[in-house]
Amino acid sequence: MTDREEQVVNLVADGAGNRAIAQQLGIKENTVKKSLTRIYDKLGVSNRVELVLYALTQRKVEQAIAPGMPEVPEAIAMDRVTPKINPFALSLKAN
């Protein structure tokens, strides 16, 4: 994924809506929607919920590697949710 796409994913995972993402990144809301469509395709997810699950799983994996990163709230920790996708396989996809 591009740096911009990673920014969008992180903002979605933090709960931001398309309008807030657009304002924060200085782009149009339609650009955010198009970016999300490309991100869904790249990661093999089909909606915003699956994207958030993917992002939170990645944060949890990164926390195990780099303990100084912000923690995933316990209420939404991935060990309590069974995603339809294998996030470890997805992280190996090329840009």
C-alpha positions in Angstrom: 0.0 0.0 0.0 1.1 3.6 -0.5 1.8 5.8 2.4 -1.4 7.7 1.7 -3.4 4.5 1.7 -1.9 3.6 5.1 -2.9 7.0 6.4 -6.5 6.4 5.3 -6.5 2.9 6.8 -5.3 4.2 10.1 -7.8 7.0 10.2 -10.6 4.5 9.4 -9.4 2.3 12.2 -9.4 5.2 14.6 -13.1 5.7 13.7 -12.9 8.7 11.3 -15.6 9.0 8.7 -14.9 9.8 5.0 -15.6 13.6 5.5 -13.2 13.8 8.5 -10.5 11.8 6.6 -10.9 14.2 3.6 -10.6 17.3 5.8 -7.6 15.9 7.7 -5.7 14.9 4.6 -6.7 17.9 2.6 -8.4 15.9 -0.2 -11.9 15.5 -1.5 -14.4 13.1 0.1 -14.8 11.4 -3.3 -11.0 10.8 -3.3 -11.3 9.1 0.1 -14.1 6.8 -1.3 -12.0 5.9 -4.3 -9.0 5.2 -2.1 -11.1 2.9 0.1 -12.2 0.9 -2.9 -8.5 0.5 -4.0 -7.5 -0.5 -0.4 -10.4 -3.0 -0.2 -9.1 -4.6 -3.4 -5.5 -4.7 -2.3 -6.2 -6.2 1.1 -9.0 -8.6 -0.1 -11.6 -7.1 2.3 -15.1 -6.2 1.2 -16.2 -3.5 3.7 -15.1 -0.9 6.3 -15.6 -3.4 9.2 -13.3 -5.9 7.7 -10.8 -3.1 7.0 -10.9 -2.1 10.6 -10.4 -5.7 11.7 -7.4 -6.0 9.4 -5.9 -2.7 10.7 -6.3 -3.6 14.3 -4.8 -7.0 13.7 -1.8 -5.4 12.1 -1.4 -3.0 15.1 -1.5 -6.0 17.5 1.2 -7.8 15.4 3.3 -4.6 15.3 2.9 -4.2 19.1 4.4 -7.6 19.6 7.4 -6.5 17.5 7.6 -2.9 18.6 6.2 -2.6 22.2 6.1 1.2 22.2 3.2 1.5 19.7 -0.3 2.5 21.0 -2.3 -0.4 22.3 -5.4 -1.9 20.7 -8.4 -1.4 23.1 -9.1 -4.6 24.9 -12.8 -4.5 24.0 -11.9 -4.8 20.4 -8.8 -7.0 20.6 -8.5 -9.4 17.8 -8.5 -12.5 20.0 -12.2 -11.8 20.7 -13.1 -11.5 17.0 -12.8 -14.0 14.2 -12.2 -12.2 10.9 -13.1 -13.8 7.6 -9.6 -13.0 6.2 -6.1 -14.1 7.2 -4.4 -10.8 7.9 -1.0 -12.5 8.0 -1.3 -13.6 4.4 -2.5 -10.2 3.4 0.5 -8.5 4.8 2.6 -10.3 2.3 0.8 -8.9 -0.8 2.8 -6.5 -3.0 1.8 -2.9 -3.5 
